[in-house]
Amino acid sequence: MAKAAQTPVAVLKSIMDEYQMTPYALSKAISLSNSAAQQILKGRTKITVSTALRLSKLFGQSATYWLDLQREADLAEAAKDKELASVLKGISKAQKPAQKKVKAQAKPAKKTTLKDKRKAAAKTPGAKPASRKPVTKKKK
């Protein structure tokens, strides 16, 4: 089928022709009032989730098949709306706010051991080696 013929109404009518089904027979088969079936077939009523489930059970397609047909028809109809097109032109794409750079947290300082102190003192010329005894200040 051509792209323009892929409306839910056109597809439904095509399938009904294959099954030689009248609108009345369709309404009885899916437990829908005759007037509701007529409204769908005239394109005055959209295929709802409930109707899509009924049609999928009757004809073997998935409910999403019918809902996708309806969605595509709705989008095609909206694309023809000039008032909507002018509104859409005035809408600009949303911008995400600039993200602040998070500073990497400094790692906690490593405890200095006596061995580390001795190595550091050995590298420094004229430094005294570290001792195990704590240094105490003399009182005067």
C-alpha positions in Angstrom: 0.0 0.0 0.0 1.1 3.6 -0.6 2.1 5.7 2.4 -1.0 7.9 2.2 -3.2 4.8 2.4 -1.8 3.7 5.7 -4.4 5.4 7.8 -6.1 3.1 10.3 -9.4 3.6 8.4 -7.9 2.5 5.1 -6.2 -0.5 6.6 -9.4 -1.5 8.5 -11.5 -1.2 5.3 -8.9 -3.2 3.4 -8.9 -6.0 5.9 -12.7 -6.0 6.1 -12.8 -6.4 2.3 -10.5 -9.4 2.6 -12.8 -11.0 5.1 -15.9 -9.8 3.3 -17.1 -8.2 6.5 -19.7 -5.5 6.8 -19.5 -2.7 9.3 -22.4 -4.3 11.2 -20.6 -7.7 11.3 -17.4 -5.9 12.5 -19.4 -4.2 15.3 -20.9 -7.5 16.4 -17.6 -9.4 16.2 -15.7 -6.9 18.5 -18.7 -6.1 20.8 -18.8 -2.5 19.7 -22.0 -0.5 18.9 -22.8 -0.3 15.2 -22.7 3.5 15.4 -19.2 3.4 17.0 -17.9 1.1 14.3 -19.4 3.4 11.6 -17.7 6.5 13.3 -14.3 4.7 13.1 -14.9 3.7 9.5 -15.8 7.2 8.5 -12.7 8.5 10.3 -14.6 10.6 12.8 -13.4 8.5 15.8 -9.8 7.5 16.5 -8.8 4.0 17.3 -8.5 3.8 21.0 -6.5 1.3 23.1 -9.7 -0.7 23.7 -10.6 -0.8 20.1 -7.0 -1.7 19.1 -7.1 -4.7 21.5 -10.4 -5.8 20.0 -9.2 -5.5 16.4 -6.0 -7.3 17.2 -7.9 -10.2 18.7 -10.2 -10.4 15.7 -7.7 -10.0 12.9 -4.5 -11.3 14.5 -2.3 -8.2 14.4 -0.9 -6.8 17.6 -2.7 -3.9 19.4 0.4 -1.8 18.9 0.0 -2.3 15.1 -3.4 -0.5 15.3 -2.2 2.1 17.7 0.9 2.9 15.6 -1.3 3.4 12.6 -3.4 5.8 14.6 -0.3 7.6 15.9 1.1 8.0 12.4 -2.2 9.3 11.2 -2.3 11.8 14.1 1.2 13.0 13.4 0.5 13.4 9.6 -2.6 15.4 10.5 -0.7 17.6 13.0 2.0 18.3 10.3 -0.6 19.9 8.1 -1.8 22.3 10.9 -0.4 25.8 10.1 -1.2 27.2 13.5 0.7 24.5 15.2 3.6 24.9 12.8 3.9 28.6 13.7 3.9 27.8 17.4 6.6 25.1 16.9 8.8 27.7 15.1 8.8 29.8 18.2 10.0 27.0 20.5 13.7 26.6 20.9 15.5 23.5 22.1 16.1 23.4 25.9 19.7 23.8 27.0 21.0 21.9 29.9 22.7 24.1 32.5 26.5 24.1 32.6 27.8 21.5 35.0 30.2 22.7 37.7 33.5 20.9 37.7 33.8 18.8 40.8 37.2 19.0 42.4 38.7 15.6 43.1 38.8 15.1 46.8 42.3 15.1 48.2 43.4 11.8 49.5 44.0 11.8 53.2 47.6 12.3 54.1 49.6 9.1 54.6 50.9 8.7 58.1 54.6 9.3 58.3 56.4 6.4 59.9 59.7 6.5 61.7 61.2 4.7 58.7 59.9 7.4 56.4 61.4 10.1 58.6 64.8 8.4 58.6 64.8 8.1 54.8 64.0 11.8 54.5 66.7 12.8 56.9 69.2 10.7 55.1 68.5 12.5 51.9 68.9 15.9 53.5 72.5 17.0 54.1 73.3 18.0 57.7 70.0 16.7 59.1 69.9 14.7 62.3 68.6 11.2 62.0 65.1 10.8 63.5 65.0 9.2 66.9 62.4 7.0 68.5 62.2 9.2 71.6 59.8 12.1 71.5 61.5 15.4 71.7 60.5 17.3 74.8 61.0 20.9 75.4 63.0 21.8 78.5 61.3 24.1 80.9 63.2 27.1 82.0 
